[in-house]
């Protein structure tokens, strides 16, 4: 999983970006 430099306006958006990258495994 690669770390991407993404500027999210909200934590929810950040989680969505992470999920789209297939790196979201946080509950």
PyMOL Python script that loads the backbone (N, CA, C, O; Angstrom):
from pymol import cmd

cmd.read_pdbstr("""\
ATOM      1  N   UNK A   1       0.844  -1.190   0.000  1.00  0.00           N
ATOM      2  CA  UNK A   1       0.000   0.000   0.000  1.00  0.00           C
ATOM      3  C   UNK A   1       0.881   1.242   0.000  1.00  0.00           C
ATOM      4  O   UNK A   1       1.753   1.387   0.857  1.00  0.00           O
ATOM      5  N   UNK A   2       0.662   2.120  -0.937  1.00  0.00           N
ATOM      6  CA  UNK A   2       1.475   3.334  -1.033  1.00  0.00           C
ATOM      7  C   UNK A   2       0.770   4.493  -0.345  1.00  0.00           C
ATOM      8  O   UNK A   2      -0.452   4.631  -0.406  1.00  0.00           O
ATOM      9  N   UNK A   3       1.569   5.315   0.308  1.00  0.00           N
ATOM     10  CA  UNK A   3       1.001   6.495   0.959  1.00  0.00           C
ATOM     11  C   UNK A   3       0.861   7.606  -0.061  1.00  0.00           C
ATOM     12  O   UNK A   3       1.809   7.937  -0.772  1.00  0.00           O
ATOM     13  N   UNK A   4      -0.319   8.172  -0.126  1.00  0.00           N
ATOM     14  CA  UNK A   4      -0.560   9.242  -1.090  1.00  0.00           C
ATOM     15  C   UNK A   4      -0.737  10.572  -0.361  1.00  0.00           C
ATOM     16  O   UNK A   4      -1.375  10.643   0.690  1.00  0.00           O
ATOM     17  N   UNK A   5      -0.162  11.611  -0.937  1.00  0.00           N
ATOM     18  CA  UNK A   5      -0.303  12.940  -0.341  1.00  0.00           C
ATOM     19  C   UNK A   5      -1.616  13.549  -0.808  1.00  0.00           C
ATOM     20  O   UNK A   5      -1.703  14.112  -1.900  1.00  0.00           O
ATOM     21  N   UNK A   6      -2.629  13.429   0.030  1.00  0.00           N
ATOM     22  CA  UNK A   6      -3.946  13.927  -0.346  1.00  0.00           C
ATOM     23  C   UNK A   6      -4.425  14.941   0.682  1.00  0.00           C
ATOM     24  O   UNK A   6      -4.342  14.711   1.889  1.00  0.00           O
ATOM     25  N   UNK A   7      -4.925  16.061   0.187  1.00  0.00           N
ATOM     26  CA  UNK A   7      -5.443  17.084   1.089  1.00  0.00           C
ATOM     27  C   UNK A   7      -6.955  16.926   1.179  1.00  0.00           C
ATOM     28  O   UNK A   7      -7.681  17.252   0.239  1.00  0.00           O
ATOM     29  N   UNK A   8      -7.415  16.429   2.301  1.00  0.00           N
ATOM     30  CA  UNK A   8      -8.848  16.207   2.472  1.00  0.00           C
ATOM     31  C   UNK A   8      -9.442  17.318   3.330  1.00  0.00           C
ATOM     32  O   UNK A   8      -8.822  17.791   4.282  1.00  0.00           O
ATOM     33  N   UNK A   9     -10.649  17.722   2.973  1.00  0.00           N
ATOM     34  CA  UNK A   9     -11.309  18.793   3.710  1.00  0.00           C
ATOM     35  C   UNK A   9     -11.921  18.254   4.998  1.00  0.00           C
ATOM     36  O   UNK A   9     -12.305  19.019   5.882  1.00  0.00           O
ATOM     37  N   UNK A  10     -12.007  16.935   5.095  1.00  0.00           N
ATOM     38  CA  UNK A  10     -12.581  16.341   6.296  1.00  0.00           C
ATOM     39  C   UNK A  10     -12.005  14.956   6.507  1.00  0.00           C
ATOM     40  O   UNK A  10     -11.500  14.341   5.567  1.00  0.00           O
ATOM     41  N   UNK A  11     -12.077  14.460   7.728  1.00  0.00           N
ATOM     42  CA  UNK A  11     -11.540  13.134   8.030  1.00  0.00           C
ATOM     43  C   UNK A  11     -12.316  12.070   7.278  1.00  0.00           C
ATOM     44  O   UNK A  11     -11.764  11.035   6.903  1.00  0.00           O
ATOM     45  N   UNK A  12     -13.602  12.328   7.058  1.00  0.00           N
ATOM     46  CA  UNK A  12     -14.426  11.366   6.322  1.00  0.00           C
ATOM     47  C   UNK A  12     -13.930  11.236   4.896  1.00  0.00           C
ATOM     48  O   UNK A  12     -13.857  10.134   4.352  1.00  0.00           O
ATOM     49  N   UNK A  13     -13.592  12.355   4.297  1.00  0.00           N
ATOM     50  CA  UNK A  13     -13.080  12.331   2.925  1.00  0.00           C
ATOM     51  C   UNK A  13     -11.745  11.600   2.889  1.00  0.00           C
ATOM     52  O   UNK A  13     -11.461  10.859   1.948  1.00  0.00           O
ATOM     53  N   UNK A  14     -10.933  11.808   3.909  1.00  0.00           N
ATOM     54  CA  UNK A  14      -9.635  11.148   3.977  1.00  0.00           C
ATOM     55  C   UNK A  14      -9.821   9.644   4.054  1.00  0.00           C
ATOM     56  O   UNK A  14      -9.092   8.888   3.411  1.00  0.00           O
ATOM     57  N   UNK A  15     -10.804   9.205   4.845  1.00  0.00           N
ATOM     58  CA  UNK A  15     -11.085   7.775   4.962  1.00  0.00           C
ATOM     59  C   UNK A  15     -11.588   7.230   3.636  1.00  0.00           C
ATOM     60  O   UNK A  15     -11.264   6.104   3.260  1.00  0.00           O
ATOM     61  N   UNK A  16     -12.375   8.025   2.930  1.00  0.00           N
ATOM     62  CA  UNK A  16     -12.905   7.593   1.638  1.00  0.00           C
ATOM     63  C   UNK A  16     -11.769   7.416   0.643  1.00  0.00           C
ATOM     64  O   UNK A  16     -11.745   6.452  -0.122  1.00  0.00           O
ATOM     65  N   UNK A  17     -10.832   8.350   0.660  1.00  0.00           N
ATOM     66  CA  UNK A  17      -9.675   8.268  -0.237  1.00  0.00           C
ATOM     67  C   UNK A  17      -8.857   7.033   0.104  1.00  0.00           C
ATOM     68  O   UNK A  17      -8.389   6.324  -0.788  1.00  0.00           O
ATOM     69  N   UNK A  18      -8.683   6.773   1.406  1.00  0.00           N
ATOM     70  CA  UNK A  18      -7.916   5.612   1.835  1.00  0.00           C
ATOM     71  C   UNK A  18      -8.622   4.337   1.421  1.00  0.00           C
ATOM     72  O   UNK A  18      -7.978   3.376   1.000  1.00  0.00           O
ATOM     73  N   UNK A  19      -9.955   4.320   1.538  1.00  0.00           N
ATOM     74  CA  UNK A  19     -10.730   3.141   1.159  1.00  0.00           C
ATOM     75  C   UNK A  19     -10.620   2.918  -0.340  1.00  0.00           C
ATOM     76  O   UNK A  19     -10.531   1.779  -0.799  1.00  0.00           O
ATOM     77  N   UNK A  20     -10.626   4.001  -1.100  1.00  0.00           N
ATOM     78  CA  UNK A  20     -10.524   3.892  -2.550  1.00  0.00           C
ATOM     79  C   UNK A  20      -9.154   3.342  -2.924  1.00  0.00           C
ATOM     80  O   UNK A  20      -9.009   2.657  -3.937  1.00  0.00           O
ATOM     81  N   UNK A  21      -8.149   3.643  -2.103  1.00  0.00           N
ATOM     82  CA  UNK A  21      -6.803   3.150  -2.373  1.00  0.00           C
ATOM     83  C   UNK A  21      -6.638   1.729  -1.852  1.00  0.00           C
ATOM     84  O   UNK A  21      -5.627   1.078  -2.119  1.00  0.00           O
ATOM     85  N   UNK A  22      -7.632   1.247  -1.109  1.00  0.00           N
ATOM     86  CA  UNK A  22      -7.565  -0.105  -0.573  1.00  0.00           C
ATOM     87  C   UNK A  22      -6.635  -0.172   0.620  1.00  0.00           C
ATOM     88  O   UNK A  22      -6.027  -1.209   0.887  1.00  0.00           O
ATOM     89  N   UNK A  23      -6.526   0.933   1.333  1.00  0.00           N
ATOM     90  CA  UNK A  23      -5.624   0.970   2.477  1.00  0.00           C
ATOM     91  C   UNK A  23      -6.378   1.325   3.753  1.00  0.00           C
ATOM     92  O   UNK A  23      -5.769   1.660   4.769  1.00  0.00           O
ATOM     93  N   UNK A  24      -7.689   1.251   3.697  1.00  0.00           N
ATOM     94  CA  UNK A  24      -8.474   1.649   4.865  1.00  0.00           C
ATOM     95  C   UNK A  24      -8.850   0.420   5.685  1.00  0.00           C
ATOM     96  O   UNK A  24      -9.768  -0.319   5.331  1.00  0.00           O
ATOM     97  N   UNK A  25      -8.135   0.215   6.773  1.00  0.00           N
ATOM     98  CA  UNK A  25      -8.452  -0.907   7.660  1.00  0.00           C
ATOM     99  C   UNK A  25      -8.564  -0.391   9.083  1.00  0.00           C
ATOM    100  O   UNK A  25      -8.113  -1.032  10.032  1.00  0.00           O
ATOM    101  N   UNK A  26      -9.176   0.788   9.214  1.00  0.00           N
ATOM    102  CA  UNK A  26      -9.316   1.407  10.526  1.00  0.00           C
ATOM    103  C   UNK A  26     -10.784   1.421  10.923  1.00  0.00           C
ATOM    104  O   UNK A  26     -11.640   1.864  10.158  1.00  0.00           O
ATOM    105  N   UNK A  27     -11.063   0.936  12.113  1.00  0.00           N
ATOM    106  CA  UNK A  27     -12.454   0.910  12.576  1.00  0.00           C
ATOM    107  C   UNK A  27     -12.696   2.089  13.509  1.00  0.00           C
ATOM    108  O   UNK A  27     -13.805   2.258  14.016  1.00  0.00           O
TER     109      UNK A  27
END
""", "prot")
cmd.dss("prot")
cmd.show_as("cartoon", "prot")
cmd.util.cbc("prot")
cmd.orient("prot")
